[in-house]
Amino acid sequence: MPKKSRIEPVHIPKDQWIKKQDPPKGVLEGHPYGTNVVVIRYSVDEIGEGPNLHLHPYDEIFHILEGTAEFTVGENKFIAKEGDLVIGPANIPHAYKNVGPGRLDSYDVHLNSEWIQYDLPREGETLSSKELS
């Protein structure tokens, strides 16, 4: 017989985690609900924009809802389109950007109860000691 879940069912309305803006963005960390997942809604209209190179100490899954993204995951490059999934392994630097045309809209699922991110310097840039801690 399977064990009883340690969490209770919860309904979280959109306005409690998605910011009222266009394009929509939001973060839901699982730790207040006892679950080991973070869900991020990320949308951007500008071509060439997206999260800079960074890493997490846990795996991450990206689901492209709309648009096209160019991903860099370690030494690999991918073009991901609407409906595609990309898996970013723990501790592997990754970044992605909107390559258009139009909006890039995604859900990013972090396999951890809280969002932990280490931003990496852009080419020719160094991070301060505060940013490294």
N, CA, C and O atoms as a DFTB+ gen file, in Angstrom:
532 C
 N C O
     1  1       0.843      -1.179       0.000
     2  2       0.000       0.000       0.000
     3  2       0.891       1.246       0.000
     4  3       1.791       1.352       0.834
     5  1       0.661       2.180      -0.908
     6  2       1.456       3.409      -0.942
     7  2       1.296       4.223       0.341
     8  3       0.251       4.194       0.991
     9  1       2.355       4.944       0.684
    10  2       2.313       5.812       1.859
    11  2       1.419       7.013       1.592
    12  3       1.271       7.458       0.454
    13  1       0.826       7.527       2.663
    14  2       0.022       8.736       2.571
    15  2       0.955       9.907       2.263
    16  3       2.068       9.973       2.785
    17  1       0.507      10.812       1.431
    18  2       1.291      11.996       1.090
    19  2       1.527      12.857       2.320
    20  3       0.690      12.915       3.221
    21  1       2.658      13.516       2.348
    22  2       2.959      14.413       3.462
    23  2       2.424      15.821       3.222
    24  3       2.536      16.678       4.098
    25  1       1.844      16.072       2.050
    26  2       1.282      17.393       1.766
    27  2      -0.224      17.299       1.592
    28  3      -0.772      16.230       1.322
    29  1      -0.876      18.432       1.751
    30  2      -2.322      18.529       1.574
    31  2      -2.618      19.194       0.229
    32  3      -1.798      19.959      -0.279
    33  1      -3.781      18.906      -0.347
    34  2      -4.151      19.596      -1.585
    35  2      -4.247      21.108      -1.353
    36  3      -4.721      21.555      -0.308
    37  1      -3.799      21.876      -2.322
    38  2      -3.834      23.336      -2.239
    39  2      -4.212      23.889      -3.608
    40  3      -3.739      23.402      -4.635
    41  1      -5.060      24.902      -3.616
    42  2      -5.369      25.645      -4.843
    43  2      -4.763      27.032      -4.685
    44  3      -5.044      27.723      -3.705
    45  1      -3.937      27.443      -5.633
    46  2      -3.287      28.748      -5.577
    47  2      -3.759      29.547      -6.790
    48  3      -3.315      29.293      -7.909
    49  1      -4.654      30.507      -6.577
    50  2      -5.156      31.300      -7.706
    51  2      -4.041      32.068      -8.413
    52  3      -3.042      32.446      -7.801
    53  1      -4.230      32.287      -9.693
    54  2      -3.250      32.965     -10.541
    55  2      -2.775      34.284      -9.936
    56  3      -1.582      34.586      -9.971
    57  1      -3.699      35.069      -9.383
    58  2      -3.315      36.388      -8.865
    59  2      -2.472      36.318      -7.596
    60  3      -1.989      37.343      -7.114
    61  1      -2.292      35.111      -7.050
    62  2      -1.447      34.963      -5.869
    63  2      -0.003      34.586      -6.212
    64  3       0.849      34.525      -5.327
    65  1       0.272      34.332      -7.500
    66  2       1.664      34.020      -7.845
    67  2       2.123      34.605      -9.177
    68  3       3.327      34.694      -9.421
    69  1       1.200      35.004     -10.039
    70  2       1.562      35.655     -11.300
    71  2       1.372      37.160     -11.132
    72  3       0.299      37.610     -10.730
    73  1       2.404      37.935     -11.435
    74  2       2.313      39.390     -11.332
    75  2       1.354      39.923     -12.388
    76  3       1.285      39.411     -13.505
    77  1       0.619      40.958     -12.012
    78  2      -0.308      41.591     -12.953
    79  2       0.487      42.528     -13.848
    80  3       0.576      43.730     -13.594
    81  1       1.057      41.965     -14.888
    82  2       1.854      42.732     -15.843
    83  2       1.806      42.015     -17.174
    84  3       1.358      40.872     -17.260
    85  1       2.261      42.680     -18.193
    86  2       2.346      42.072     -19.507
    87  2       3.752      42.344     -20.032
    88  3       4.108      43.515     -20.161
    89  1       4.560      41.359     -20.339
    90  2       4.254      39.925     -20.295
    91  2       4.223      39.390     -18.862
    92  3       4.863      39.942     -17.967
    93  1       3.462      38.294     -18.659
    94  2       3.305      37.747     -17.301
    95  2       4.576      37.083     -16.778
    96  3       5.314      36.436     -17.520
    97  1       4.811      37.265     -15.466
    98  2       5.926      36.600     -14.785
    99  2       5.468      36.239     -13.385
   100  3       4.627      36.922     -12.800
   101  1       6.026      35.162     -12.852
   102  2       5.685      34.778     -11.493
   103  2       6.579      33.665     -10.987
   104  3       7.184      32.925     -11.762
   105  1       6.648      33.563      -9.652
   106  2       7.439      32.525      -8.993
   107  2       6.607      31.930      -7.872
   108  3       6.027      32.657      -7.065
   109  1       6.551      30.607      -7.826
   110  2       5.905      29.902      -6.725
   111  2       6.912      28.923      -6.142
   112  3       7.280      27.939      -6.783
   113  1       7.357      29.203      -4.918
   114  2       8.263      28.282      -4.229
   115  2       7.436      27.268      -3.457
   116  3       6.434      27.619      -2.835
   117  1       7.859      26.010      -3.499
   118  2       7.095      24.931      -2.897
   119  2       7.220      24.785      -1.400
   120  3       6.360      24.164      -0.776
   121  1       8.281      25.346      -0.788
   122  2       8.503      25.081       0.641
   123  2       7.342      25.493       1.537
   124  3       7.111      24.794       2.524
   125  1       6.584      26.575       1.282
   126  2       5.452      26.874       2.164
   127  2       4.353      25.804       2.115
   128  3       3.521      25.711       3.017
   129  1       4.367      25.011       1.057
   130  2       3.342      23.984       0.862
   131  2       3.871      22.582       1.128
   132  3       3.144      21.601       0.970
   133  1       5.138      22.486       1.533
   134  2       5.727      21.193       1.864
   135  2       6.142      20.365       0.674
   136  3       6.340      19.157       0.806
   137  1       6.282      20.984      -0.494
   138  2       6.646      20.236      -1.689
   139  2       7.996      20.708      -2.242
   140  3       8.384      21.860      -2.048
   141  1       8.691      19.824      -2.919
   142  2      10.039      20.102      -3.427
   143  2      10.017      20.514      -4.891
   144  3      10.573      19.830      -5.749
   145  1       9.367      21.638      -5.164
   146  2       9.324      22.145      -6.531
   147  2       9.152      23.664      -6.495
   148  3       8.471      24.209      -5.626
   149  1       9.782      24.325      -7.452
   150  2       9.577      25.751      -7.686
   151  2       9.082      25.874      -9.119
   152  3       9.661      25.282     -10.031
   153  1       8.010      26.642      -9.323
   154  2       7.476      26.877     -10.658
   155  2       7.665      28.359     -10.981
   156  3       7.273      29.231     -10.206
   157  1       8.270      28.624     -12.132
   158  2       8.497      29.998     -12.570
   159  2       7.809      30.203     -13.910
   160  3       7.987      29.414     -14.838
   161  1       7.025      31.266     -14.003
   162  2       6.447      31.686     -15.285
   163  2       7.329      32.812     -15.790
   164  3       7.462      33.846     -15.136
   165  1       7.929      32.612     -16.953
   166  2       8.824      33.616     -17.519
   167  2       8.355      33.958     -18.922
   168  3       8.189      33.076     -19.764
   169  1       8.142      35.241     -19.167
   170  2       7.735      35.721     -20.488
   171  2       8.540      36.958     -20.839
   172  3       8.831      37.791     -19.981
   173  1       8.894      37.070     -22.107
   174  2       9.636      38.243     -22.572
   175  2       9.264      38.508     -24.030
   176  3       9.172      37.582     -24.836
   177  1       9.053      39.780     -24.357
   178  2       8.705      40.166     -25.723
   179  2       9.922      40.536     -26.566
   180  3       9.902      40.363     -27.784
   181  1      10.973      41.039     -25.938
   182  2      12.131      41.549     -26.668
   183  2      12.994      40.405     -27.214
   184  3      13.362      39.484     -26.484
   185  1      13.304      40.483     -28.498
   186  2      14.185      39.503     -29.132
   187  2      15.590      39.666     -28.541
   188  3      16.069      40.788     -28.371
   189  1      16.244      38.551     -28.232
   190  2      17.587      38.567     -27.670
   191  2      17.620      38.624     -26.153
   192  3      18.690      38.500     -25.556
   193  1      16.472      38.809     -25.520
   194  2      16.410      38.888     -24.056
   195  2      16.136      37.522     -23.447
   196  3      15.486      36.671     -24.055
   197  1      16.640      37.331     -22.240
   198  2      16.412      36.101     -21.488
   199  2      17.380      36.041     -20.328
   200  3      18.241      36.910     -20.193
   201  1      17.252      35.027     -19.489
   202  2      18.150      34.895     -18.342
   203  2      19.601      34.698     -18.788
   204  3      19.881      33.912     -19.693
   205  1      20.515      35.419     -18.144
   206  2      21.945      35.259     -18.414
   207  2      22.445      33.929     -17.860
   208  3      21.724      33.230     -17.149
   209  1      23.675      33.595     -18.192
   210  2      24.276      32.338     -17.766
   211  2      24.268      32.217     -16.237
   212  3      24.715      33.115     -15.524
   213  1      23.753      31.095     -15.761
   214  2      23.638      30.837     -14.321
   215  2      23.548      29.333     -14.106
   216  3      23.494      28.564     -15.065
   217  1      23.532      28.918     -12.843
   218  2      23.329      27.501     -12.533
   219  2      22.557      27.366     -11.231
   220  3      22.428      28.313     -10.456
   221  1      22.050      26.160     -11.018
   222  2      21.302      25.800      -9.814
   223  2      21.884      24.495      -9.269
   224  3      22.401      23.690     -10.043
   225  1      21.811      24.268      -7.953
   226  2      22.312      23.011      -7.384
   227  2      21.286      21.877      -7.469
   228  3      21.317      20.947      -6.663
   229  1      20.391      21.955      -8.431
   230  2      19.346      20.950      -8.657
   231  2      18.952      21.013     -10.129
   232  3      19.275      21.980     -10.819
   233  1      18.260      19.992     -10.609
   234  2      17.822      19.942     -12.002
   235  2      16.690      20.941     -12.253
   236  3      15.961      21.326     -11.339
   237  1      16.566      21.348     -13.519
   238  2      15.510      22.277     -13.929
   239  2      14.928      21.790     -15.254
   240  3      15.654      21.300     -16.119
   241  1      13.618      21.929     -15.400
   242  2      12.927      21.547     -16.630
   243  2      12.226      22.785     -17.178
   244  3      11.527      23.484     -16.444
   245  1      12.413      23.053     -18.460
   246  2      11.799      24.194     -19.129
   247  2      10.731      23.684     -20.089
   248  3      10.965      22.727     -20.828
   249  1       9.570      24.314     -20.081
   250  2       8.504      24.001     -21.032
   251  2       8.176      25.278     -21.789
   252  3       7.753      26.268     -21.192
   253  1       8.371      25.258     -23.095
   254  2       8.092      26.434     -23.916
   255  2       6.604      26.438     -24.261
   256  3       6.108      25.547     -24.951
   257  1       5.906      27.459     -23.765
   258  2       4.471      27.598     -24.015
   259  2       4.195      28.319     -25.331
   260  3       3.228      28.016     -26.029
   261  1       5.058      29.274     -25.656
   262  2       4.870      30.102     -26.851
   263  2       6.230      30.623     -27.294
   264  3       7.079      30.940     -26.462
   265  1       6.433      30.711     -28.592
   266  2       7.653      31.304     -29.117
   267  2       8.785      30.310     -29.313
   268  3       8.589      29.095     -29.302
   269  1       9.984      30.873     -29.494
   270  2      11.181      30.081     -29.763
   271  2      12.336      30.627     -28.930
   272  3      12.547      31.837     -28.853
   273  1      13.080      29.712     -28.308
   274  2      14.214      30.090     -27.462
   275  2      15.468      29.377     -27.928
   276  3      15.424      28.233     -28.381
   277  1      16.584      30.076     -27.807
   278  2      17.885      29.449     -27.999
   279  2      18.460      29.186     -26.614
   280  3      18.685      30.116     -25.839
   281  1      18.695      27.919     -26.310
   282  2      19.242      27.498     -25.019
   283  2      20.715      27.176     -25.160
   284  3      21.153      26.621     -26.168
   285  1      21.465      27.528     -24.143
   286  2      22.823      27.048     -23.953
   287  2      22.811      26.289     -22.637
   288  3      22.509      26.861     -21.589
   289  1      23.138      25.001     -22.687
   290  2      23.194      24.164     -21.486
   291  2      24.551      23.467     -21.513
   292  3      24.762      22.521     -22.272
   293  1      25.464      23.949     -20.674
   294  2      26.832      23.449     -20.739
   295  2      27.417      23.775     -22.097
   296  3      27.412      24.934     -22.511
   297  1      27.919      22.775     -22.796
   298  2      28.499      22.961     -24.130
   299  2      27.463      22.787     -25.239
   300  3      27.794      22.922     -26.417
   301  1      26.214      22.490     -24.877
   302  2      25.166      22.201     -25.854
   303  2      24.337      23.435     -26.161
   304  3      24.087      24.268     -25.290
   305  1      23.913      23.540     -27.419
   306  2      22.978      24.589     -27.832
   307  2      21.760      23.911     -28.438
   308  3      21.881      22.949     -29.197
   309  1      20.568      24.431     -28.088
   310  2      19.307      23.894     -28.590
   311  2      18.427      25.048     -29.044
   312  3      18.492      26.143     -28.486
   313  1      17.618      24.806     -30.041
   314  2      16.511      25.701     -30.374
   315  2      15.256      24.979     -29.908
   316  3      14.950      23.882     -30.374
   317  1      14.534      25.601     -28.987
   318  2      13.317      25.003     -28.431
   319  2      12.122      25.849     -28.850
   320  3      12.136      27.075     -28.734
   321  1      11.083      25.166     -29.342
   322  2       9.879      25.844     -29.831
   323  2       8.681      25.459     -28.981
   324  3       8.766      24.600     -28.103
   325  1       7.571      26.111     -29.260
   326  2       6.328      25.875     -28.532
   327  2       6.072      24.379     -28.342
   328  3       6.075      23.607     -29.301
   329  1       5.850      23.990     -27.086
   330  2       5.574      22.601     -26.748
   331  2       6.801      21.792     -26.372
   332  3       6.673      20.711     -25.798
   333  1       7.999      22.297     -26.688
   334  2       9.232      21.564     -26.393
   335  2       9.587      21.640     -24.913
   336  3       9.186      22.560     -24.200
   337  1      10.350      20.644     -24.476
   338  2      10.922      20.607     -23.132
   339  2      12.438      20.593     -23.244
   340  3      12.996      20.003     -24.169
   341  1      13.098      21.248     -22.296
   342  2      14.559      21.208     -22.186
   343  2      14.871      20.881     -20.737
   344  3      14.263      21.443     -19.826
   345  1      15.817      19.976     -20.517
   346  2      16.228      19.621     -19.158
   347  2      17.630      20.164     -18.931
   348  3      18.558      19.898     -19.695
   349  1      17.754      20.935     -17.853
   350  2      19.045      21.476     -17.444
   351  2      19.515      20.756     -16.195
   352  3      18.908      20.920     -15.137
   353  1      20.582      19.958     -16.280
   354  2      21.076      19.223     -15.116
   355  2      21.640      20.155     -14.034
   356  3      22.079      21.269     -14.320
   357  1      21.617      19.681     -12.817
   358  2      22.172      20.421     -11.677
   359  2      23.621      20.804     -11.936
   360  3      24.394      20.033     -12.505
   361  1      23.970      22.009     -11.507
   362  2      25.346      22.517     -11.528
   363  2      25.954      22.665     -12.920
   364  3      27.173      22.773     -13.051
   365  1      25.124      22.670     -13.957
   366  2      25.588      22.909     -15.321
   367  2      25.141      24.322     -15.716
   368  3      23.945      24.610     -15.675
   369  1      26.060      25.203     -16.093
   370  2      25.658      26.549     -16.491
   371  2      24.696      26.511     -17.675
   372  3      24.859      25.724     -18.607
   373  1      23.695      27.375     -17.613
   374  2      22.719      27.444     -18.693
   375  2      22.153      28.855     -18.813
   376  3      22.184      29.642     -17.867
   377  1      21.636      29.150     -20.000
   378  2      21.005      30.430     -20.305
   379  2      20.065      30.193     -21.475
   380  3      20.195      29.206     -22.200
   381  1      19.119      31.104     -21.653
   382  2      18.303      31.053     -22.854
   383  2      17.824      32.442     -23.203
   384  3      17.779      33.341     -22.364
   385  1      17.461      32.596     -24.487
   386  2      16.997      33.902     -24.943
   387  2      15.931      33.729     -26.005
   388  3      15.863      32.713     -26.697
   389  1      15.109      34.742     -26.107
   390  2      14.052      34.788     -27.105
   391  2      14.683      35.048     -28.469
   392  3      15.396      36.036     -28.650
   393  1      14.419      34.157     -29.430
   394  2      14.927      34.378     -30.785
   395  2      13.817      34.780     -31.750
   396  3      14.056      34.960     -32.944
   397  1      12.588      34.919     -31.218
   398  2      11.483      35.427     -32.015
   399  2      11.010      34.460     -33.085
   400  3      11.480      33.324     -33.153
   401  1      10.100      34.896     -33.904
   402  2       9.448      36.197     -33.794
   403  2       8.439      36.196     -32.645
   404  3       7.872      35.155     -32.313
   405  1       8.223      37.328     -32.061
   406  2       7.199      37.459     -31.025
   407  2       7.677      37.070     -29.641
   408  3       8.874      36.951     -29.376
   409  1       6.707      36.877     -28.775
   410  2       6.927      36.612     -27.352
   411  2       7.469      35.208     -27.101
   412  3       7.114      34.249     -27.787
   413  1       8.337      35.118     -26.099
   414  2       8.754      33.831     -25.540
   415  2       8.054      33.686     -24.198
   416  3       8.144      34.573     -23.349
   417  1       7.366      32.583     -24.007
   418  2       6.621      32.332     -22.772
   419  2       6.935      30.909     -22.330
   420  3       6.805      29.966     -23.111
   421  1       7.352      30.757     -21.067
   422  2       7.738      29.428     -20.589
   423  2       7.354      29.218     -19.137
   424  3       7.149      30.166     -18.379
   425  1       7.263      27.948     -18.774
   426  2       7.229      27.517     -17.382
   427  2       8.563      26.836     -17.117
   428  3       9.001      25.987     -17.892
   429  1       9.196      27.211     -16.030
   430  2      10.449      26.595     -15.612
   431  2      10.178      25.893     -14.290
   432  3       9.700      26.513     -13.339
   433  1      10.476      24.619     -14.228
   434  2      10.220      23.823     -13.029
   435  2      11.560      23.480     -12.390
   436  3      12.371      22.756     -12.967
   437  1      11.778      24.007     -11.198
   438  2      12.998      23.757     -10.429
   439  2      12.715      22.627      -9.447
   440  3      11.749      22.695      -8.687
   441  1      13.535      21.606      -9.454
   442  2      13.302      20.437      -8.609
   443  2      13.934      20.635      -7.236
   444  3      14.866      19.934      -6.842
   445  1      13.382      21.626      -6.521
   446  2      13.853      22.000      -5.193
   447  2      12.737      22.799      -4.523
   448  3      11.886      23.363      -5.212
   449  1      12.730      22.854      -3.220
   450  2      11.656      23.556      -2.514
   451  2      11.818      25.070      -2.518
   452  3      10.857      25.794      -2.255
   453  1      13.034      25.563      -2.815
   454  2      13.247      27.002      -2.914
   455  2      14.150      27.303      -4.101
   456  3      14.934      26.459      -4.535
   457  1      14.024      28.519      -4.615
   458  2      14.790      28.944      -5.780
   459  2      16.188      29.357      -5.340
   460  3      16.353      30.306      -4.573
   461  1      17.194      28.634      -5.833
   462  2      18.596      28.947      -5.565
   463  2      19.270      29.122      -6.920
   464  3      19.236      28.222      -7.758
   465  1      19.881      30.280      -7.129
   466  2      20.504      30.556      -8.424
   467  2      21.836      31.256      -8.223
   468  3      21.946      32.196      -7.435
   469  1      22.843      30.788      -8.944
   470  2      24.163      31.400      -8.947
   471  2      24.398      32.003     -10.329
   472  3      24.622      31.281     -11.301
   473  1      24.344      33.335     -10.408
   474  2      24.576      34.019     -11.674
   475  2      26.059      34.000     -11.997
   476  3      26.900      34.198     -11.120
   477  1      26.369      33.761     -13.252
   478  2      27.752      33.697     -13.711
   479  2      28.083      34.960     -14.496
   480  3      27.194      35.563     -15.097
   481  1      29.347      35.367     -14.499
   482  2      29.706      36.605     -15.203
   483  2      29.555      36.445     -16.708
   484  3      29.770      35.371     -17.269
   485  1      29.180      37.547     -17.340
   486  2      29.174      37.579     -18.801
   487  2      30.622      37.663     -19.263
   488  3      31.513      37.985     -18.476
   489  1      30.852      37.375     -20.524
   490  2      32.209      37.417     -21.067
   491  2      32.823      38.794     -20.819
   492  3      32.216      39.814     -21.144
   493  1      34.021      38.822     -20.244
   494  2      34.710      40.070     -19.958
   495  2      34.269      40.751     -18.674
   496  3      34.730      41.852     -18.374
   497  1      33.382      40.119     -17.906
   498  2      32.841      40.698     -16.677
   499  2      33.279      39.854     -15.486
   500  3      33.454      38.642     -15.619
   501  1      33.456      40.472     -14.339
   502  2      33.738      39.726     -13.116
   503  2      32.657      40.036     -12.102
   504  3      32.050      41.106     -12.140
   505  1      32.414      39.102     -11.194
   506  2      31.430      39.296     -10.140
   507  2      32.114      39.824      -8.893
   508  3      33.263      39.485      -8.609
   509  1      31.398      40.658      -8.151
   510  2      31.928      41.158      -6.885
   511  2      31.878      40.051      -5.841
   512  3      31.198      39.043      -6.026
   513  1      32.606      40.245      -4.739
   514  2      32.593      39.238      -3.674
   515  2      31.194      39.074      -3.097
   516  3      30.831      37.979      -2.668
   517  1      30.403      40.143      -3.079
   518  2      29.018      40.061      -2.584
   519  2      28.186      39.150      -3.488
   520  3      27.398      38.342      -2.998
   521  1      28.359      39.280      -4.811
   522  2      27.614      38.457      -5.750
   523  2      28.033      36.995      -5.686
   524  3      27.235      36.109      -5.993
   525  1      29.273      36.731      -5.291
   526  2      29.769      35.360      -5.216
   527  2      29.343      34.658      -3.939
   528  3      29.383      33.429      -3.880
   529  1      28.936      35.399      -2.914
   530  2      28.574      34.771      -1.631
   531  2      27.125      34.356      -1.605
   532  3      26.656      33.815      -0.604
